Amino acid sequence: MMHKKFVKTPPMGWNSWDCFGAGVSEEQLRANADYMAEYLKAYGWQYVVCDIQWYEPKAKANDYFSFTPLNMDEYGRLMPAENRFPSAKEGNGFKPIADYCHSLGLKFGIHIMRGIPRQAVHADLPIKNSKFTARQVAHHFSVCSWNTDMYGMYNCEGAQDYYNSIIELYASWGVDFIKCDDICVTEFRKWDSPYSADYEIEMIRKAIDNCGRDIVLSLSPGPAEIEQAEHLAKNANMWRLTGDFWDQWDKLYAMFDRCYLWQNWVKEGNYPDCDMLPLGRLSKNGTCHGPQNRMTQFTKAEQITMMSLWGIFRSPLMMGGNMPENDEWTLSLLTNEEYMKMHTTSFGAHQHSRNEKNGKGSIIWISNGKHCKYAALFNTKDIEQTIKLDLTEILMPGEKYSFYDIWSKENLGEFKNSFKAVIPAHGAGLYKITK
């Protein structure tokens, strides 16, 4: 499959939602692109992704305004709000911003909602290169409860025509990444048939395959159903394992179950997605799961846990904070060379053991690298503890192995048969093991 061939490693980038919500501007996109190019590109970070409501002139914070006017063209295709994205004037769309990202050696992405705009349906606009109109393809009961912008579409020829038309437009802008929402789990059938938009996923896949441009397809929200793993892998590059992930321990702890469930589906071109990294400066435009304009609520130990789990599992990495405001600590998490090597080249990651009582204890993950192994030791207790790794279960008994601490960047020496580490509360240790 072509969509697997060009995505050799898990996508890495920045998404605007965690810091700017629905109200991100062109100036903010460009500032984060500049930062990525200067500080992160050398470590594999590529994608600058503009999240939801870029077509809404009045959008701000994390709120959605029901039935608010949207900016679109004569074919019902959403266009960037020019008051927020000045370079989009005269029909330019996102091409100037995409071109700018490309000039920096980066890639550009956008968020879309499943379906066709209500505005286009109510006006019964024509669909480009189609004999059908918007009203003829719209499924009027297929509506997202938390966002009123769109109707879902019927499984019909005209719906495919509409998806062809928007993907053609995005390709002409130079879009490299599409995050499609209300599709991995459809809100209007959430309780009885959450994967009811499988045919719309297939339509988007077909449109991308025929547009002449390599575009990563990411599906949201989660939690994705493991029963749909084969269909997801056939049609998408990324799919969300959770609802919106934020900087709270209970949400982080829940990801151990999700990663365990999906550990056998991480393959070249297919990367189950643990969601964005709520690191650094968050919620600049509003309050979302914490105070407005805050640094992450995760402790440093919890940040290490999140990065270690996302990394060894090989989830896509999408930085959520406003990167120009990164402190040295946050930057260090994003520029660790040995970590990035593990994330891009390791394979066969799996949960090795889980020893807990009432959600408190230890979890160990193991993965393979070239001539090495990686081990992640997680402390899910509220207090510091020593965690032991039995090396005879993963390596040759009686042999000595060298341990390198990826986060402290220290050689810890040689160990035979067992390894112990003191791990802080809610923290993790991440190690490269060589002979």
C-alpha positions, 0 to 999 in steps of 0.5 A: 500500500502506497500510504505505508511506503512513504511513512517509514517512521512515526510522524513527529511534529507540532499540533496547535490544539493544546496551546491555541485551541480553535483560535490559532493564527497564521502568526502563531503557526509561523512562529512554531514553524520557525522554532521547529526548524531552528531547534528540532528539525535536526532530530526528526521533527517535521510536521506543523499541523493547524488544528480545528476551526481554521475556517471559522472567522470568530473562533477562539479558545477551546469553545465551539460556536454552534451554527456560526458562519464558516468561510468556504468557496462556491463548491462548499469547500472550507477555506481559511478565515482570512482575518486569522490567516491573512496570506489566504486572501484571494483564494490562496488558501493555506498554500503560502503557509505550506510553502513557508514550512516547505522552505524551512525543510518542514511539512504542513498539516491541517485538521478536518471534520468528517463530512460536508459543511451544513452551510453548503448543504443548506445552500445546496451548493454544487460539488466540483466535478460532480453531477450531485449537490451538497444536499443530495449527499448529506446524511442529516442525522449524522451530526457530531454533538460537540461540533455543528459544522458538518453533516456526515455523508451517505455512502454514495458516488456524490460523497466520493466526489466531495472528498475528491474535491477537498483532497484535490484542493489540499494537495494543491495547497501543499498539505502533507498531513490530514487529521480527520476528526469525528471518524475514528469514533463517530459521535452520533453513533457512539453508543451503538455503532462507533465505527459507523463511518468506515466507508467515509474513511475509505473514501478519504483514503481513495481520494488521497491515493488519487491526488498525486501527493503523499499525505499522512492520514490521521484519524480521531478521536479515540478510543479506537476499537481493536476489532477494527484494527485491520480496517484502520491499518488498511486505510490510515497511517495513524489512529487515536487510542484515546479521547483528548489526552491532557496533563493529568496522571489518570489520563497518562496511567490509562495509556498503559492499557491502551498501548498494551492492547495495540502493541501488535499493530505498530508497523511501518506505515501504521502507528497507533496514536497516543495523542499529543504531548501536553508539554511546555506552555499550554492553554494560552487561549482558554482553560482546558483540563487546567488553568489558562496559560500554564506550564504542563501540570505533569511533574518532571517524573510524569513527563519522563513516563509519558515520553518513555511510553510514547517512545518505546511504543513508537507512537507518533510524537506531536508536541502540544505546547507553544514551542517558542516558550519552551524552557530548557527542560522541555527542549531537552526532552525533544532533542535526546538523540538516543531516544529519537534513535529508539523511537525511529528504529526499534521494533517489537515493543511489548509489555514484558511484565505488570506487577500492580495492586489496585493500580499501584506497582511497576510496569516494564516494556521491552523492545529491540534495536539493532544490536541492542535492546531497550527497557522502560521501567515504570513506577505507577506508585505514588512513592519512590520504589526500586524496580528489578528487571530479570535479565535472564528473561530477555537475554542470555543468563550469566552474560554481562550487559552494559546499561546506558541511561537514555534520559541522564545520558550516563553509562551505568556499567555492566550487569549480569542476570538482573538490573535494579533502578530506583524510580521516582513516583509516577516516573520511569527509567529508559535504558539501552542494553548492549553486549 
